[in-house]
Amino acid sequence: MEGISLQSPAAANGGPAAPASPEKIRDAARQFEALLIGQMLKSMQNAEGGWLGTGDDEAGSSAMEYAQEMFAQSLSSNGGLGLARLVADGLTPKAP
């Protein structure tokens, strides 16, 4: 199996291929890690039927979802679990 190739929309439509910039790759990897962390937190909350005293009230549920999303983004932007770095390293083109 070959590695994943990131191309610009023009390249996907048969135009000239322009590799994604390393900064865009790092940003996409951080967003991916934040999404993954958020899903892990959501799964933990759902498995236990709520945490931190949250019950079935709608306002508490919305606030907890927002807090989880912000926590996941913050954690990811500050190094997170290290997945963003691994993904970015794997997607960044290497010099021949």
N, C-alpha and C positions, 0 to 999 in steps of 0.2 A: 504494500500500500504506500502510495506516495504522500508527501506532506501536503498540508493545506496551503493553497495559494490565495493570497488576498489581492484582488484586482479592483481597479476603479470601475464604476458603472460603464464607462466607455469601452473598457476592455471586455466586459461581459457581453457587450453588444457588437463585438467584432472590431472595435477601435484599437488604438495602440494601448498596450499594457503599461500601466503606471503603478509601481509597487506602493503599497500603503506606507505612509510615513511612520517611523518608529514611535512618534508621539501618539498618533492615532491608534496604533496597535496597543500601546500601554494603556491608553484611556479605555479602549474596548475591553481589554483584559481586566481592568479594575472594575468596570461596570458588570462584567460577567461574574467576577468574584463577589461583588456586592449582592447581585441577584441570588447567587448560590447560598450565601450566608443568610440572606433574608428568608429563603425557602427553608433552610435548616431551622431557623428560629420559629417560623410559622408551624413547621411540623412538630417541634417540641411543644409548642403551646397547644396545638390541637390534640396531641397524644395525651396530655394530662388534663384536658378539659379546662384549660385556663391556668394562669399563674399570676403571682403577685396580687392575689385577691380579686382578680377580674372574674366576673361571672358572665351572665348572658346579656348584660345590658349593652345596647347598641353604641352609646357614646364611649363607654370604656373599651369596647372592642375596636372601634375606629381609632381611638387614641393609642391603643397598644399596637395596632398595625403600623401606624405612622412612626411610633417610637422604634419599632423593630426595623423598619426601613431605614430610618436615620442612623440607627446604631450600625446596621450592616454597611451602609455607605461610609460611615466614619471609620469603621474597622478596616474596611477594604482600602480606603485612601491612605491609611497609615501603616500599610504592610500586610494587614489581614492575616490570612492563613498561609500566605506565600504562594497561593495559586496564581494570582495575577502575574507575578514575576515569571513563574514557570510557563504560563500560557504565552506571555509576551516574548520570552526567549525562544519558544518553539515556533512562533510566527514571524519573528524578525528575520529578514533575509541575511544570510551569512556571506561574507566576501569569499570568492573562490580561491 
